[in-house]
Amino acid sequence: MDLETVNRRLGVLEDVEAIKSLKAAYCFGVDDHDVPAVVSLFCDDGVWHAPGIGRYEGHAALTKFFQSLPDMMRFWLHMVMNPQITVDGDTARGRWYLIEPNTGAEGGAVWGAGRYEERYRRTSAGWRFQEVELVPIFWSPYEDGWAKTPNLFAPAED
């Protein structure tokens, strides 16, 4: 293997590790409710969205959204795993599973699970989120479990 190939492969591995660190900073920042730190991890035109929760684009909208989380939940703890990250130059894509125990605004314990679908962009400040999509798998009251109440955020059926 020539030196150019080794350097290219090493660069991709370093990018993947930097994106993993970005995701960890996001999880700790959201869990600690450090809104400025979380918003700084997004590109200026970055997007966060999830069905039943909404779509937030740009730093002002992201700030309002992350500030509003205590209106939905009193406590949350992100546990992300199984990253699949593909780097293509100055852009990348990632997928992660999420398990999230939390306490709803009304005080009941809730289990959440989902998948993050993400796009990243390399900036002068390093890798940043271009888009974070949370795809719920279940968001269920602890007492009911996901078999009885699979998604608290699902739109009501008519």
PyRosetta script that sets phi, psi and omega in degrees:
from pyrosetta import init, pose_from_sequence

init()
pose = pose_from_sequence("MDLETVNRRLGVLEDVEAIKSLKAAYCFGVDDHDVPAVVSLFCDDGVWHAPGIGRYEGHAALTKFFQSLPDMMRFWLHMVMNPQITVDGDTARGRWYLIEPNTGAEGGAVWGAGRYEERYRRTSAGWRFQEVELVPIFWSPYEDGWAKTPNLFAPAED")
pose.set_psi(1, 131.1)
pose.set_omega(1, -178.2)
pose.set_phi(2, -81.1)
pose.set_psi(2, 163.7)
pose.set_omega(2, -175.9)
pose.set_phi(3, -61.4)
pose.set_psi(3, -37.1)
pose.set_omega(3, 179.4)
pose.set_phi(4, -61.8)
pose.set_psi(4, -43.1)
pose.set_omega(4, 178.9)
pose.set_phi(5, -65.0)
pose.set_psi(5, -43.4)
pose.set_omega(5, 178.6)
pose.set_phi(6, -60.7)
pose.set_psi(6, -45.8)
pose.set_omega(6, 179.8)
pose.set_phi(7, -63.4)
pose.set_psi(7, -40.0)
pose.set_omega(7, 178.5)
pose.set_phi(8, -64.2)
pose.set_psi(8, -45.8)
pose.set_omega(8, -179.9)
pose.set_phi(9, -65.4)
pose.set_psi(9, -39.6)
pose.set_omega(9, 177.6)
pose.set_phi(10, -63.5)
pose.set_psi(10, -41.2)
pose.set_omega(10, 177.8)
pose.set_phi(11, -59.7)
pose.set_psi(11, -41.8)
pose.set_omega(11, 178.6)
pose.set_phi(12, -64.9)
pose.set_psi(12, -43.3)
pose.set_omega(12, 178.5)
pose.set_phi(13, -62.2)
pose.set_psi(13, -40.4)
pose.set_omega(13, 177.0)
pose.set_phi(14, -64.4)
pose.set_psi(14, -39.0)
pose.set_omega(14, 177.5)
pose.set_phi(15, -63.8)
pose.set_psi(15, -44.1)
pose.set_omega(15, 178.9)
pose.set_phi(16, -60.5)
pose.set_psi(16, -44.1)
pose.set_omega(16, 179.2)
pose.set_phi(17, -65.5)
pose.set_psi(17, -37.4)
pose.set_omega(17, 177.6)
pose.set_phi(18, -64.6)
pose.set_psi(18, -38.5)
pose.set_omega(18, 178.1)
pose.set_phi(19, -69.0)
pose.set_psi(19, -37.9)
pose.set_omega(19, 174.7)
pose.set_phi(20, -61.1)
pose.set_psi(20, -40.8)
pose.set_omega(20, 177.6)
pose.set_phi(21, -65.8)
pose.set_psi(21, -38.0)
pose.set_omega(21, 175.7)
pose.set_phi(22, -59.1)
pose.set_psi(22, -46.7)
pose.set_omega(22, -179.3)
pose.set_phi(23, -64.2)
pose.set_psi(23, -41.0)
pose.set_omega(23, 178.2)
pose.set_phi(24, -63.0)
pose.set_psi(24, -42.0)
pose.set_omega(24, 178.2)
pose.set_phi(25, -61.7)
pose.set_psi(25, -39.1)
pose.set_omega(25, 176.4)
pose.set_phi(26, -60.5)
pose.set_psi(26, -50.3)
pose.set_omega(26, -177.4)
pose.set_phi(27, -61.5)
pose.set_psi(27, -48.2)
pose.set_omega(27, 178.7)
pose.set_phi(28, -63.7)
pose.set_psi(28, -41.4)
pose.set_omega(28, -179.6)
pose.set_phi(29, -63.3)
pose.set_psi(29, -44.7)
pose.set_omega(29, 178.3)
pose.set_phi(30, -65.9)
pose.set_psi(30, -45.7)
pose.set_omega(30, -178.6)
pose.set_phi(31, -62.3)
pose.set_psi(31, -35.5)
pose.set_omega(31, 179.0)
pose.set_phi(32, -84.4)
pose.set_psi(32, -3.1)
pose.set_omega(32, -177.2)
pose.set_phi(33, 56.2)
pose.set_psi(33, 43.7)
pose.set_omega(33, 176.8)
pose.set_phi(34, -96.8)
pose.set_psi(34, 79.9)
pose.set_omega(34, -172.5)
pose.set_phi(35, -58.3)
pose.set_psi(35, -48.2)
pose.set_omega(35, 179.5)
pose.set_phi(36, -58.2)
pose.set_psi(36, -39.9)
pose.set_omega(36, 179.3)
pose.set_phi(37, -64.0)
pose.set_psi(37, -43.0)
pose.set_omega(37, -179.1)
pose.set_phi(38, -65.0)
pose.set_psi(38, -47.9)
pose.set_omega(38, -177.6)
pose.set_phi(39, -62.2)
pose.set_psi(39, -33.9)
pose.set_omega(39, 179.9)
pose.set_phi(40, -65.9)
pose.set_psi(40, -15.1)
pose.set_omega(40, 179.4)
pose.set_phi(41, -82.7)
pose.set_psi(41, -6.0)
pose.set_omega(41, -178.9)
pose.set_phi(42, -103.0)
pose.set_psi(42, 148.0)
pose.set_omega(42, 169.2)
pose.set_phi(43, -60.3)
pose.set_psi(43, 159.8)
pose.set_omega(43, -179.8)
pose.set_phi(44, -55.0)
pose.set_psi(44, -35.5)
pose.set_omega(44, 179.6)
pose.set_phi(45, -103.0)
pose.set_psi(45, 22.0)
pose.set_omega(45, -177.9)
pose.set_phi(46, -62.3)
pose.set_psi(46, 155.9)
pose.set_omega(46, -175.3)
pose.set_phi(47, -129.6)
pose.set_psi(47, 139.4)
pose.set_omega(47, 168.0)
pose.set_phi(48, -125.9)
pose.set_psi(48, 132.1)
pose.set_omega(48, 178.2)
pose.set_phi(49, -153.3)
pose.set_psi(49, 155.4)
pose.set_omega(49, 177.0)
pose.set_phi(50, -158.2)
pose.set_psi(50, 142.0)
pose.set_omega(50, 177.1)
pose.set_phi(51, -61.0)
pose.set_psi(51, 137.0)
pose.set_omega(51, 178.8)
pose.set_phi(52, 81.0)
pose.set_psi(52, -9.0)
pose.set_omega(52, 179.1)
pose.set_phi(53, -113.8)
pose.set_psi(53, -46.3)
pose.set_omega(53, 176.6)
pose.set_phi(54, 136.0)
pose.set_psi(54, -178.6)
pose.set_omega(54, 179.8)
pose.set_phi(55, -126.8)
pose.set_psi(55, 130.9)
pose.set_omega(55, -175.9)
pose.set_phi(56, -131.7)
pose.set_psi(56, 121.0)
pose.set_omega(56, -174.9)
pose.set_phi(57, -125.3)
pose.set_psi(57, 130.1)
pose.set_omega(57, 179.7)
pose.set_phi(58, 90.2)
pose.set_psi(58, 158.1)
pose.set_omega(58, -173.6)
pose.set_phi(59, -61.7)
pose.set_psi(59, -38.0)
pose.set_omega(59, -179.4)
pose.set_phi(60, -64.0)
pose.set_psi(60, -46.5)
pose.set_omega(60, -179.8)
pose.set_phi(61, -67.6)
pose.set_psi(61, -39.4)
pose.set_omega(61, 178.1)
pose.set_phi(62, -63.3)
pose.set_psi(62, -41.2)
pose.set_omega(62, 178.7)
pose.set_phi(63, -59.9)
pose.set_psi(63, -47.9)
pose.set_omega(63, 179.3)
pose.set_phi(64, -60.7)
pose.set_psi(64, -42.3)
pose.set_omega(64, -179.6)
pose.set_phi(65, -62.9)
pose.set_psi(65, -52.8)
pose.set_omega(65, -176.6)
pose.set_phi(66, -66.1)
pose.set_psi(66, -29.7)
pose.set_omega(66, 174.7)
pose.set_phi(67, -68.0)
pose.set_psi(67, -27.3)
pose.set_omega(67, -176.6)
pose.set_phi(68, -84.4)
pose.set_psi(68, -7.6)
pose.set_omega(68, -176.4)
pose.set_phi(69, -54.4)
pose.set_psi(69, -39.5)
pose.set_omega(69, 178.4)
pose.set_phi(70, -62.9)
pose.set_psi(70, -16.7)
pose.set_omega(70, 174.2)
pose.set_phi(71, -71.8)
pose.set_psi(71, -24.9)
pose.set_omega(71, 178.9)
pose.set_phi(72, -95.7)
pose.set_psi(72, -36.7)
pose.set_omega(72, -174.0)
pose.set_phi(73, -142.9)
pose.set_psi(73, 146.0)
pose.set_omega(73, 175.5)
pose.set_phi(74, -89.5)
pose.set_psi(74, -31.0)
pose.set_omega(74, -176.7)
pose.set_phi(75, -145.7)
pose.set_psi(75, 145.2)
pose.set_omega(75, 174.8)
pose.set_phi(76, -154.8)
pose.set_psi(76, 154.3)
pose.set_omega(76, 179.7)
pose.set_phi(77, -145.5)
pose.set_psi(77, 109.6)
pose.set_omega(77, -179.2)
pose.set_phi(78, -77.0)
pose.set_psi(78, 128.9)
pose.set_omega(78, 170.0)
pose.set_phi(79, -127.6)
pose.set_psi(79, 108.4)
pose.set_omega(79, -177.6)
pose.set_phi(80, -110.1)
pose.set_psi(80, 149.8)
pose.set_omega(80, -175.5)
pose.set_phi(81, -156.8)
pose.set_psi(81, 172.2)
pose.set_omega(81, 176.1)
pose.set_phi(82, 57.9)
pose.set_psi(82, 49.4)
pose.set_omega(82, -178.9)
pose.set_phi(83, -66.6)
pose.set_psi(83, 136.8)
pose.set_omega(83, 168.9)
pose.set_phi(84, -121.2)
pose.set_psi(84, 110.6)
pose.set_omega(84, -175.0)
pose.set_phi(85, -123.5)
pose.set_psi(85, 128.4)
pose.set_omega(85, 178.2)
pose.set_phi(86, -121.6)
pose.set_psi(86, 120.3)
pose.set_omega(86, -178.9)
pose.set_phi(87, -100.0)
pose.set_psi(87, 135.5)
pose.set_omega(87, 176.6)
pose.set_phi(88, -135.5)
pose.set_psi(88, 84.9)
pose.set_omega(88, -179.0)
pose.set_phi(89, 69.0)
pose.set_psi(89, -118.4)
pose.set_omega(89, -178.1)
pose.set_phi(90, -97.1)
pose.set_psi(90, 12.7)
pose.set_omega(90, 174.6)
pose.set_phi(91, -129.8)
pose.set_psi(91, 161.4)
pose.set_omega(91, 179.1)
pose.set_phi(92, -156.8)
pose.set_psi(92, 162.6)
pose.set_omega(92, 175.9)
pose.set_phi(93, -128.2)
pose.set_psi(93, 149.2)
pose.set_omega(93, 178.4)
pose.set_phi(94, -145.1)
pose.set_psi(94, 153.2)
pose.set_omega(94, 174.5)
pose.set_phi(95, -133.1)
pose.set_psi(95, 139.6)
pose.set_omega(95, 179.4)
pose.set_phi(96, -142.9)
pose.set_psi(96, 147.3)
pose.set_omega(96, 166.8)
pose.set_phi(97, -89.1)
pose.set_psi(97, 150.5)
pose.set_omega(97, 178.9)
pose.set_phi(98, -127.8)
pose.set_psi(98, 131.9)
pose.set_omega(98, 165.4)
pose.set_phi(99, -118.8)
pose.set_psi(99, 131.0)
pose.set_omega(99, -175.1)
pose.set_phi(100, -142.9)
pose.set_psi(100, 101.0)
pose.set_omega(100, 168.8)
pose.set_phi(101, -73.7)
pose.set_psi(101, 140.5)
pose.set_omega(101, 177.0)
pose.set_phi(102, -154.0)
pose.set_psi(102, 170.1)
pose.set_omega(102, 176.9)
pose.set_phi(103, -116.2)
pose.set_psi(103, 123.8)
pose.set_omega(103, -179.2)
pose.set_phi(104, -68.0)
pose.set_psi(104, 166.1)
pose.set_omega(104, -179.3)
pose.set_phi(105, -58.1)
pose.set_psi(105, -29.2)
pose.set_omega(105, 179.6)
pose.set_phi(106, -87.2)
pose.set_psi(106, -3.2)
pose.set_omega(106, 174.1)
pose.set_phi(107, 104.4)
pose.set_psi(107, -9.5)
pose.set_omega(107, -179.2)
pose.set_phi(108, -80.1)
pose.set_psi(108, 145.7)
pose.set_omega(108, 177.8)
pose.set_phi(109, -73.0)
pose.set_psi(109, 140.5)
pose.set_omega(109, -177.1)
pose.set_phi(110, -134.0)
pose.set_psi(110, 137.7)
pose.set_omega(110, 170.5)
pose.set_phi(111, -101.3)
pose.set_psi(111, 132.8)
pose.set_omega(111, 175.8)
pose.set_phi(112, -125.5)
pose.set_psi(112, 145.6)
pose.set_omega(112, 172.7)
pose.set_phi(113, -144.4)
pose.set_psi(113, 144.3)
pose.set_omega(113, 179.7)
pose.set_phi(114, -165.0)
pose.set_psi(114, -173.5)
pose.set_omega(114, 177.3)
pose.set_phi(115, -129.5)
pose.set_psi(115, 133.9)
pose.set_omega(115, 172.3)
pose.set_phi(116, -94.0)
pose.set_psi(116, 128.7)
pose.set_omega(116, 171.2)
pose.set_phi(117, -111.9)
pose.set_psi(117, 119.7)
pose.set_omega(117, -170.4)
pose.set_phi(118, -132.6)
pose.set_psi(118, 150.9)
pose.set_omega(118, 170.3)
pose.set_phi(119, -123.0)
pose.set_psi(119, 141.5)
pose.set_omega(119, -177.8)
pose.set_phi(120, -125.7)
pose.set_psi(120, 155.7)
pose.set_omega(120, 176.2)
pose.set_phi(121, -137.0)
pose.set_psi(121, 136.4)
pose.set_omega(121, 175.2)
pose.set_phi(122, -77.1)
pose.set_psi(122, 128.9)
pose.set_omega(122, 179.0)
pose.set_phi(123, -123.3)
pose.set_psi(123, 178.5)
pose.set_omega(123, 177.2)
pose.set_phi(124, -65.0)
pose.set_psi(124, -20.1)
pose.set_omega(124, 177.8)
pose.set_phi(125, -94.1)
pose.set_psi(125, 2.3)
pose.set_omega(125, -177.4)
pose.set_phi(126, 110.0)
pose.set_psi(126, -168.2)
pose.set_omega(126, 179.8)
pose.set_phi(127, -69.1)
pose.set_psi(127, 138.2)
pose.set_omega(127, 178.4)
pose.set_phi(128, -137.0)
pose.set_psi(128, 157.4)
pose.set_omega(128, 176.2)
pose.set_phi(129, -73.7)
pose.set_psi(129, 127.5)
pose.set_omega(129, 168.5)
pose.set_phi(130, -90.8)
pose.set_psi(130, -39.6)
pose.set_omega(130, -179.5)
pose.set_phi(131, -151.7)
pose.set_psi(131, 134.5)
pose.set_omega(131, 172.6)
pose.set_phi(132, -124.2)
pose.set_psi(132, 119.1)
pose.set_omega(132, 175.2)
pose.set_phi(133, -116.1)
pose.set_psi(133, 123.5)
pose.set_omega(133, 174.2)
pose.set_phi(134, -96.6)
pose.set_psi(134, 118.9)
pose.set_omega(134, 178.8)
pose.set_phi(135, -105.4)
pose.set_psi(135, 103.4)
pose.set_omega(135, -177.6)
pose.set_phi(136, -64.7)
pose.set_psi(136, 138.4)
pose.set_omega(136, 170.6)
pose.set_phi(137, -100.8)
pose.set_psi(137, -48.8)
pose.set_omega(137, 167.5)
pose.set_phi(138, -153.6)
pose.set_psi(138, 150.7)
pose.set_omega(138, 174.6)
pose.set_phi(139, -142.5)
pose.set_psi(139, 97.9)
pose.set_omega(139, -163.5)
pose.set_phi(140, -131.2)
pose.set_psi(140, 144.4)
pose.set_omega(140, 173.3)
pose.set_phi(141, -59.5)
pose.set_psi(141, 139.1)
pose.set_omega(141, -179.6)
pose.set_phi(142, -53.1)
pose.set_psi(142, -43.8)
pose.set_omega(142, -175.9)
pose.set_phi(143, -66.0)
pose.set_psi(143, -36.7)
pose.set_omega(143, -178.4)
pose.set_phi(144, -81.7)
pose.set_psi(144, -39.6)
pose.set_omega(144, -171.9)
pose.set_phi(145, 76.6)
pose.set_psi(145, 170.0)
pose.set_omega(145, -174.8)
pose.set_phi(146, -74.9)
pose.set_psi(146, -18.2)
pose.set_omega(146, 178.8)
pose.set_phi(147, -72.6)
pose.set_psi(147, -36.8)
pose.set_omega(147, -177.6)
pose.set_phi(148, -87.4)
pose.set_psi(148, -42.7)
pose.set_omega(148, -178.8)
pose.set_phi(149, -130.3)
pose.set_psi(149, 88.7)
pose.set_omega(149, -172.5)
pose.set_phi(150, -72.7)
pose.set_psi(150, -24.6)
pose.set_omega(150, -176.1)
pose.set_phi(151, -155.7)
pose.set_psi(151, 105.9)
pose.set_omega(151, 177.6)
pose.set_phi(152, -66.1)
pose.set_psi(152, -23.4)
pose.set_omega(152, -176.9)
pose.set_phi(153, -92.9)
pose.set_psi(153, -0.7)
pose.set_omega(153, -179.5)
pose.set_phi(154, -66.4)
pose.set_psi(154, 139.9)
pose.set_omega(154, 175.9)
pose.set_phi(155, -62.5)
pose.set_psi(155, 144.5)
pose.set_omega(155, 179.4)
pose.set_phi(156, -64.9)
pose.set_psi(156, 141.1)
pose.set_omega(156, 177.9)
pose.set_phi(157, -86.7)
pose.set_psi(157, 143.5)
pose.set_omega(157, 179.2)
pose.set_phi(158, -78.1)
pose.dump_pdb("model.pdb")
